[in-house]
Amino acid sequence: AGDSEQAAVWTTRYREGGNPLEYRYWSLMAQIGVARGDTSAAIAAYDQAVALQPNAEDYQHLALLHTDLRRQINLLERAVQLDDSSAMAQAQLGYAYRRAGRNHDAEAALRRAVSLDPQDADAQLALGFLYFDTGRMYQAHEALEAGWQVDRSKMIAAEQLIYVNQRLHDNAKARWYAEQVLDWSASSNAQPTAAVQTRDFGLQRLHEDL
């Protein structure tokens, strides 16, 4: 809050001084809008900023502010055009394509994202779920396992790997992943929700049946 107020003072003085409203001014105005929760003001300021100085980072910020999926995709496509080495932009574009049902485009963007940043667990998992949903179990296993190795707290990966290995007819591995999920749940200090209790009950039954 302090930084945004300082920025507000600077932009007010800058504007009142009759200075040209250049990129830095609009970039700060956008950040002030975000900090104050004024999405419309932030979008308007970022629009001005990228008109003066197009850059991938600001297009990513704009995409996060917009709620229209088609607009998000357009902005993220512009971001990767400006900087195709941005793993974050590629991942965000992949997520947007996935939400739009454009699986082929999503796969290309997510593959690019994980090639640029193999430590992006979320992108690895998104790619794994895409492979699972399109029936490619070996690729799903590889991507989900890679994401889980990066961040072992993402137990959704281990849980999904149970079903991947069932599809691959490898019950021993499926049973092992079920054990990892149940052990992690048992060691958690948090009070389990009804949904977690239902999941664990189902996994215990599944584990016994495998």
Secondary structure, DSSP 8 states (H G I E B T S, - for coil): -HHHHHHHHHHHHHHHTT----HHHHHHHHHHHHHTT-HHHHHHHHHHHHHHS--HHHHHHHHHH---HHHHHHHHHHHHHH-TT-HHHHHHHHHHHHHTT-HHHHHHHHHHHHHH-TT-HHHHHHHHHHHHHTT-HHHHHHHHHHHHHH-TT-HHHHHHHHHHHHHTT-HHHHHHHHHHHHHHHHH--S---HHHHHHHHHHHHHHHH-
